[in-house]
């Protein structure tokens, strides 16, 4: 039988000591979780998260000096996040940060378990999954938490790295999470059709409508960042061969 995956390393952040202790007690009751630290002050938690591997952050939103939302936005590689709050109106901004779940206080253990179940299903695979293999018909398969899904190259707007897994954004607006790294995905897609624009973003070259100093525009799909080290490659692959010049070759 395959070995059970290691528990998720959890950090709890709440400036209310009673709530912090309650969430920590919930974590201790779940064998699939391991408590890696509890914090009542956001800056201390931020420093810990920057130095220690963490799989799941359970954080309050209203914190002194730095909100839970601001803390997560400031992390270069945020872990999975479950937000805790007494204010349901914060739900929308948490979803914009791709939170696993949003728990409204007072907290109840059954509802906590539902959030943890989501986190466990979203956790990166401990052993690398086989990278998706492209097909000659212009399609490829990705593995999601629920299924193996066929996608067309032309339907992909861009892919976004999220730790050890990737969010594949389709031109339709649909987003799929696949349990592979962006490096593996890039290696298995046609190099003439997809271009790396940033260490965390891979764009469909055919959908690029404009290139600015710091971003690549993808029409209705929005825009992705353009990293300085990737700019020349993007211009060479996407722009230069199609650039209308004042002095066409041979004239």
C-alpha positions as CSV (number, residue, x, y, z in Angstrom):
1,X,0.0,0.0,0.0
2,X,1.3,3.5,-0.7
3,X,2.5,5.5,2.3
4,X,0.2,8.1,3.7
5,X,1.2,11.6,2.8
6,X,2.8,13.7,5.6
7,X,0.4,16.0,7.5
8,X,-0.1,19.5,6.4
9,X,2.1,21.9,8.3
10,X,-0.3,24.5,9.7
11,X,0.3,28.0,11.1
12,X,-2.5,29.8,13.1
13,X,-2.7,33.6,13.3
14,X,-5.2,35.4,15.4
15,X,-4.8,38.3,17.8
16,X,-7.7,36.9,19.9
17,X,-5.9,34.4,22.3
18,X,-9.1,32.4,22.8
19,X,-9.8,32.0,19.1
20,X,-6.1,31.2,18.4
21,X,-6.2,28.5,21.1
22,X,-9.5,27.1,19.7
23,X,-8.1,26.9,16.2
24,X,-4.9,25.3,17.4
25,X,-7.0,22.7,19.3
26,X,-9.0,22.0,16.1
27,X,-5.7,21.4,14.3
28,X,-4.4,19.0,16.9
29,X,-7.6,16.9,16.6
30,X,-7.0,16.2,12.9
31,X,-4.3,13.5,12.2
32,X,-3.7,15.0,8.7
33,X,-2.6,18.3,10.2
34,X,0.5,19.3,12.1
35,X,0.6,22.5,14.1
36,X,3.8,24.4,13.1
37,X,3.2,27.6,15.1
38,X,0.6,29.9,16.6
39,X,0.9,33.7,16.4
40,X,-1.1,36.7,17.7
41,X,0.9,39.3,15.8
42,X,1.0,39.4,12.0
43,X,4.6,40.6,11.5
44,X,5.9,37.7,13.5
45,X,3.8,35.3,11.5
46,X,4.9,36.9,8.2
47,X,8.6,36.4,9.2
48,X,8.0,32.8,10.2
49,X,6.2,32.0,6.9
50,X,9.1,33.5,4.9
51,X,11.6,31.2,6.7
52,X,9.8,28.0,7.3
53,X,8.0,25.7,4.9
54,X,4.2,25.9,5.6
55,X,1.4,24.1,3.9
56,X,-1.6,25.8,5.4
57,X,-2.2,29.2,7.0
58,X,-5.3,29.7,9.1
59,X,-5.5,33.4,9.7
60,X,-7.9,36.1,11.0
61,X,-8.5,39.1,8.7
62,X,-8.7,42.0,11.1
63,X,-5.3,42.1,12.8
64,X,-3.2,45.0,14.4
65,X,-1.0,46.8,11.9
66,X,-1.3,44.3,9.0
67,X,-4.6,42.6,7.9
68,X,-4.7,38.9,7.0
69,X,-5.4,39.9,3.5
70,X,-2.4,42.2,3.3
71,X,-0.2,39.5,4.8
72,X,-1.1,37.0,2.2
73,X,-0.7,39.5,-0.6
74,X,2.8,40.2,0.7
75,X,4.0,36.6,0.6
76,X,6.0,35.6,-2.4
77,X,4.9,32.0,-2.3
78,X,1.8,31.9,-0.1
79,X,0.6,28.5,1.3
80,X,-2.9,27.3,1.1
81,X,-5.0,29.8,3.2
82,X,-8.2,29.6,5.2
83,X,-9.4,32.9,6.4
84,X,-11.2,33.4,9.7
85,X,-13.4,36.4,10.5
86,X,-16.4,37.8,12.3
87,X,-17.4,39.8,9.2
88,X,-19.0,37.9,6.3
89,X,-18.5,40.9,4.0
90,X,-14.8,40.0,3.6
91,X,-15.7,36.9,1.6
92,X,-15.1,38.4,-1.8
93,X,-11.6,39.7,-1.3
94,X,-10.6,36.3,0.1
95,X,-11.8,34.5,-3.0
96,X,-9.8,37.0,-5.1
97,X,-6.7,35.7,-3.2
98,X,-7.6,32.1,-4.1
99,X,-8.4,31.2,-0.5
100,X,-9.2,27.6,0.2
101,X,-12.1,28.6,2.4
102,X,-13.7,31.4,4.5
103,X,-14.9,30.6,8.0
104,X,-17.2,33.0,9.9
105,X,-16.8,33.1,13.7
106,X,-17.9,31.7,16.1
107,X,-16.0,28.7,14.7
108,X,-17.5,25.2,14.8
109,X,-15.4,22.0,14.4
110,X,-17.6,20.4,11.7
111,X,-17.3,23.5,9.5
112,X,-13.5,23.5,10.2
113,X,-13.3,19.9,8.9
114,X,-15.0,20.9,5.7
115,X,-12.4,23.5,5.1
116,X,-9.6,21.1,5.9
117,X,-11.0,18.6,3.4
118,X,-10.8,21.2,0.7
119,X,-7.2,22.0,1.7
120,X,-6.2,18.3,1.6
121,X,-7.7,17.9,-1.9
122,X,-5.7,21.0,-3.1
123,X,-2.4,20.1,-1.5
124,X,0.5,19.6,-4.0
125,X,1.4,16.0,-4.7
126,X,4.4,14.8,-2.6
127,X,5.7,12.8,-5.5
128,X,5.7,14.7,-8.9
129,X,2.8,13.7,-11.1
130,X,3.6,12.6,-14.6
131,X,3.7,15.8,-16.7
132,X,0.9,16.2,-19.3
133,X,1.7,14.8,-22.7
134,X,0.7,16.9,-25.7
135,X,-1.2,15.2,-28.5
136,X,-1.0,15.7,-32.2
137,X,-4.6,16.9,-32.4
138,X,-3.8,20.1,-30.6
139,X,-5.0,18.9,-27.2
140,X,-3.4,17.7,-23.9
141,X,-4.6,16.3,-20.6
142,X,-4.2,17.7,-17.2
143,X,-4.9,16.0,-13.9
144,X,-7.2,17.9,-11.5
145,X,-8.3,16.9,-8.0
146,X,-11.4,15.2,-9.5
147,X,-10.5,14.0,-13.0
148,X,-8.2,13.9,-16.0
149,X,-9.3,16.7,-18.3
150,X,-8.6,17.3,-22.0
151,X,-7.8,20.9,-23.0
152,X,-7.0,22.5,-26.4
153,X,-3.9,24.5,-26.8
154,X,-5.9,27.3,-28.4
155,X,-8.3,27.4,-25.4
156,X,-5.6,28.2,-22.9
157,X,-5.0,31.9,-22.2
158,X,-2.2,31.5,-19.6
159,X,-1.0,29.3,-16.8
160,X,-0.1,30.6,-13.4
161,X,2.3,28.9,-10.9
162,X,0.9,28.4,-7.4
163,X,3.7,26.7,-5.5
164,X,3.9,23.1,-6.7
165,X,0.7,23.2,-8.7
166,X,-0.6,25.4,-11.6
167,X,-3.8,27.3,-12.3
168,X,-4.7,27.0,-16.0
169,X,-6.7,30.0,-17.1
170,X,-8.9,29.4,-20.2
171,X,-10.0,32.1,-22.6
172,X,-13.5,31.4,-21.5
173,X,-12.7,32.5,-18.0
174,X,-12.7,28.9,-16.6
175,X,-9.8,28.1,-14.3
176,X,-8.5,24.6,-13.6
177,X,-5.9,23.6,-11.0
178,X,-3.5,20.9,-12.0
179,X,-1.1,19.0,-9.8
180,X,2.1,19.7,-11.7
181,X,4.7,22.5,-11.6
182,X,4.8,25.3,-14.1
183,X,8.2,24.0,-15.2
184,X,6.7,20.6,-16.1
185,X,3.8,22.1,-17.9
186,X,6.0,24.4,-19.9
187,X,8.3,21.5,-20.9
188,X,5.3,19.5,-22.3
189,X,3.6,22.3,-24.3
190,X,4.7,23.4,-27.8
191,X,7.5,26.0,-27.4
192,X,6.3,27.8,-30.5
193,X,2.8,28.3,-29.0
194,X,3.5,29.2,-25.4
195,X,6.0,31.8,-24.0
196,X,7.2,32.3,-20.4
197,X,6.5,36.0,-19.4
198,X,7.4,35.7,-15.8
199,X,8.8,33.1,-13.5
200,X,5.2,32.4,-12.4
201,X,3.3,32.9,-15.7
202,X,3.2,31.1,-19.1
203,X,1.1,32.7,-21.8
204,X,-0.4,31.5,-25.1
205,X,1.6,33.5,-27.7
206,X,-1.4,33.5,-30.1
207,X,-3.5,35.3,-27.6
208,X,-1.1,38.2,-26.9
209,X,-2.6,41.5,-28.0
210,X,0.0,43.9,-26.6
211,X,3.3,44.0,-24.8
212,X,4.1,46.9,-22.4
213,X,7.1,47.5,-20.2
214,X,5.8,45.4,-17.4
215,X,2.9,43.2,-18.6
216,X,1.6,41.1,-21.5
217,X,-2.0,41.8,-22.5
218,X,-4.2,38.8,-23.5
219,X,-7.3,40.5,-24.7
220,X,-10.5,39.6,-22.8
221,X,-8.5,37.2,-20.6
222,X,-6.7,40.2,-19.0
223,X,-3.0,40.7,-18.5
224,X,0.0,38.8,-16.9
225,X,3.2,40.3,-15.6
226,X,6.3,40.6,-17.8
227,X,9.5,40.0,-15.9
228,X,12.6,41.9,-16.9
229,X,14.6,38.7,-17.7
230,X,11.8,37.4,-20.0
231,X,11.2,40.6,-22.0
232,X,13.7,40.0,-24.8
233,X,12.5,36.4,-25.3
234,X,8.8,37.5,-25.5
235,X,9.6,40.3,-28.0
236,X,11.7,37.9,-30.1
237,X,9.1,35.2,-30.2
238,X,5.9,37.2,-30.4
239,X,6.6,40.7,-31.8
240,X,9.7,40.9,-33.9
241,X,8.7,38.4,-36.7
242,X,5.4,40.3,-37.1
243,X,6.5,43.9,-36.5
244,X,5.7,46.3,-39.3
245,X,9.0,48.3,-39.9
246,X,9.7,51.6,-41.4
247,X,12.4,49.9,-43.5
248,X,11.1,46.5,-44.7
249,X,13.8,44.0,-45.6
250,X,14.8,44.2,-49.3
251,X,13.4,47.7,-49.8
